[in-house]
Amino acid sequence: MSAPSDIIVIGAGIIGISTALELTRAGHRVRVFDRDGIAMGASLGNAGAFAFTDIVPLATPGIMRKAPKWLLDPLGPLSIPPRYALKIAPWMLRFWRASWQDRYAHSVKAQSTLMDLARSALERQIKATDGEDLIKRQGQLQLFEGETEFRASLPGWDLRRDHGIRFDLLQSPEAIAEIQPGIDARFTHAGFTPDWINTVDPKTWTEHLAQAFLALGGTIERSDVQAITPHENHICVSHSNGTETAEKVIVAAGAWSHHLAKTLGDHIPLETERGYNTTLPAGAFDIRTHLTFGGHGFVVSGINDGVRVGGAAEMGGLNLPPNYKRSDILLQKAASFLPGLNAKGGTQWMGFRPSTPDSLPVIGASPHAANVIYAFGHGHLGLTQSAATAEIVTALVQNTPSPIATDAYRPERF
Ligand SMILES: Cc1cc2nc3c(=O)[nH]c(=O)nc-3n(C[C@H](O)[C@H](O)[C@H](O)COP(=O)(O)OP(=O)(O)OC[C@H]3O[C@@H](n4cnc5c(N)ncnc54)[C@H](O)[C@@H]3O)c2cc1C
């Protein structure tokens, strides 16, 4: 193991904060830089799920046949705004390649391996930070509208079984109501995954970890990082308040990370799947587990005493204005699927998921600078995989064996 280092972490989202905490616990001196503060990006308003059973990447075999349909339905669960279609074409080409059977199988295996670590790493993190009060252990119910949709989902359940994931398949509205009353009877089938965990609020969870980090002597500064420059014995980080040096730098800047990687000469195909939701106030619905309406591309989760309805994946880049019609449509659907839902008084939000073509994160040293480590691109699963990422990055920093093989996540794979 190498001696304690001076480390700069760029990004105070769940990945940056979780990693900064783990590095500090391992004895390193860590400073976090973020232009907006703690949990102000995607980590602010996500659905709050530790979705350990989500091992299937977005690029499934045959998915490209559905692409024209996305383009024609601008408010469907998956869409590409026409203005962005040309820009995203190179990423889509890689996405298409990632859907080939052999690459898909490789991604499922790599995702499953990371999820195994994610589960145990989260438990270690909860224990180390005394965080059980912020955790809900209520499982997840994935709902299917009729026999045909359920049958189409069976290969996915077989895959989960093959990877050791526990689940129960429910085949009547009555069986579903035993776990979650109040769901419209058109949802006749469901899969229940008991090991799914949620946090009471993803922002509060990130702040909780940030407090643990600060208590150990770490620092968090507001500044906008513009470039990273490697030198023989140190790394320079140029930012809005000046220039800092460190022995190692971790790039955990979410959907903006590829811009920083570019300053080192690394071209990483990172896009953003913009997600939308509405958070309803306390009492909106008596939610007892995390609900996934996969066929409609959205979920309903309990956040504090309220309810968050959200999802959608809009491949629209970082600069187009949000289209909150998406939040409206998801909420309307939720109100019809959960007849007792009080859909009034909600707050809308849009967040940038940092997404790679193969749905796997980028974790590893920059090909151009061994002391710059990338930790981004977690797509739909950044909260879920944050504690695991922190452990892997810490092993890379310390030059100790990684808890899992990291080849599948290395930046050079593209
Ligand atoms: C609607 C929605 C629902 C989701 N639900 C879930 C879920 O239930 N479970 C799950 O696991 N995941 C979920 N996700 C995905 C999850 O939110 C992300 O994967 C995760 O938050 C990414 O964390 P991050 O730290 O990489 O990025 P972010 O949280 O976006 O943090 C990146 C930080 O970097 C900072 N930054 C960027 N560039 C710079 C710069 N140049 N200088 C300084 N600072 C910079 C930003 O200000 C930001 O604070 C969801 C996402 C969305 C949009």
PDBQT file of the ligand as one rigid body, heavy atoms in Angstrom, charges set to zero:
ROOT
HETATM    1  C1  LIG A 501     -34.990  10.887 -12.545  1.00  0.00    +0.000 C 
HETATM    2  C2  LIG A 501     -33.805  10.098 -12.051  1.00  0.00    +0.000 A 
HETATM    3  C3  LIG A 501     -33.994   9.030 -11.190  1.00  0.00    +0.000 A 
HETATM    4  C4  LIG A 501     -32.913   8.274 -10.758  1.00  0.00    +0.000 A 
HETATM    5  N1  LIG A 501     -33.113   7.272  -9.858  1.00  0.00    +0.000 NA
HETATM    6  C5  LIG A 501     -32.045   6.577  -9.384  1.00  0.00    +0.000 A 
HETATM    7  C6  LIG A 501     -32.224   5.570  -8.389  1.00  0.00    +0.000 A 
HETATM    8  O1  LIG A 501     -33.320   5.347  -7.888  1.00  0.00    +0.000 OA
HETATM    9  N2  LIG A 501     -31.140   4.852  -8.006  1.00  0.00    +0.000 N 
HETATM   10  C7  LIG A 501     -29.886   5.091  -8.521  1.00  0.00    +0.000 A 
HETATM   11  O2  LIG A 501     -28.948   4.378  -8.162  1.00  0.00    +0.000 OA
HETATM   12  N3  LIG A 501     -29.693   6.066  -9.419  1.00  0.00    +0.000 NA
HETATM   13  C8  LIG A 501     -30.732   6.819  -9.855  1.00  0.00    +0.000 A 
HETATM   14  N4  LIG A 501     -30.540   7.801 -10.758  1.00  0.00    +0.000 N 
HETATM   15  C9  LIG A 501     -29.175   8.043 -11.264  1.00  0.00    +0.000 C 
HETATM   16  C10 LIG A 501     -28.344   8.789 -10.237  1.00  0.00    +0.000 C 
HETATM   17  O3  LIG A 501     -29.051   9.934  -9.817  1.00  0.00    +0.000 OA
HETATM   18  C11 LIG A 501     -27.005   9.177 -10.861  1.00  0.00    +0.000 C 
HETATM   19  O4  LIG A 501     -26.384   8.055 -11.452  1.00  0.00    +0.000 OA
HETATM   20  C12 LIG A 501     -26.070   9.710  -9.770  1.00  0.00    +0.000 C 
HETATM   21  O5  LIG A 501     -26.697  10.719  -9.024  1.00  0.00    +0.000 OA
HETATM   22  C13 LIG A 501     -24.790  10.236 -10.392  1.00  0.00    +0.000 C 
HETATM   23  O6  LIG A 501     -24.020  10.749  -9.347  1.00  0.00    +0.000 OA
HETATM   24  P1  LIG A 501     -22.723  11.583  -9.649  1.00  0.00    +0.000 P 
HETATM   25  O7  LIG A 501     -22.118  11.941  -8.339  1.00  0.00    +0.000 OA
HETATM   26  O8  LIG A 501     -21.900  10.858 -10.654  1.00  0.00    +0.000 OA
HETATM   27  O9  LIG A 501     -23.261  12.880 -10.436  1.00  0.00    +0.000 OA
HETATM   28  P2  LIG A 501     -24.009  14.172  -9.892  1.00  0.00    +0.000 P 
HETATM   29  O10 LIG A 501     -24.871  13.894  -8.740  1.00  0.00    +0.000 OA
HETATM   30  O11 LIG A 501     -24.622  14.833 -11.071  1.00  0.00    +0.000 OA
HETATM   31  O12 LIG A 501     -22.819  15.048  -9.342  1.00  0.00    +0.000 OA
HETATM   32  C14 LIG A 501     -21.842  15.602 -10.186  1.00  0.00    +0.000 C 
HETATM   33  C15 LIG A 501     -21.356  16.880  -9.532  1.00  0.00    +0.000 C 
HETATM   34  O13 LIG A 501     -20.235  17.357 -10.263  1.00  0.00    +0.000 OA
HETATM   35  C16 LIG A 501     -20.279  18.764 -10.255  1.00  0.00    +0.000 C 
HETATM   36  N5  LIG A 501     -19.503  19.230 -11.375  1.00  0.00    +0.000 N 
HETATM   37  C17 LIG A 501     -19.648  18.933 -12.675  1.00  0.00    +0.000 A 
HETATM   38  N6  LIG A 501     -18.695  19.525 -13.411  1.00  0.00    +0.000 NA
HETATM   39  C18 LIG A 501     -17.939  20.238 -12.548  1.00  0.00    +0.000 A 
HETATM   40  C19 LIG A 501     -16.807  21.068 -12.707  1.00  0.00    +0.000 A 
HETATM   41  N7  LIG A 501     -16.258  21.294 -13.911  1.00  0.00    +0.000 N 
HETATM   42  N8  LIG A 501     -16.272  21.664 -11.606  1.00  0.00    +0.000 NA
HETATM   43  C20 LIG A 501     -16.812  21.449 -10.381  1.00  0.00    +0.000 A 
HETATM   44  N9  LIG A 501     -17.895  20.661 -10.189  1.00  0.00    +0.000 NA
HETATM   45  C21 LIG A 501     -18.441  20.061 -11.243  1.00  0.00    +0.000 A 
HETATM   46  C22 LIG A 501     -21.766  19.083 -10.394  1.00  0.00    +0.000 C 
HETATM   47  O14 LIG A 501     -22.022  20.378  -9.884  1.00  0.00    +0.000 OA
HETATM   48  C23 LIG A 501     -22.414  17.977  -9.565  1.00  0.00    +0.000 C 
HETATM   49  O15 LIG A 501     -22.659  18.397  -8.237  1.00  0.00    +0.000 OA
HETATM   50  C24 LIG A 501     -31.605   8.592 -11.203  1.00  0.00    +0.000 A 
HETATM   51  C25 LIG A 501     -31.402   9.702 -12.033  1.00  0.00    +0.000 A 
HETATM   52  C26 LIG A 501     -32.490  10.465 -12.453  1.00  0.00    +0.000 A 
HETATM   53  C27 LIG A 501     -32.235  11.658 -13.326  1.00  0.00    +0.000 C 
ENDROOT
TORSDOF 0
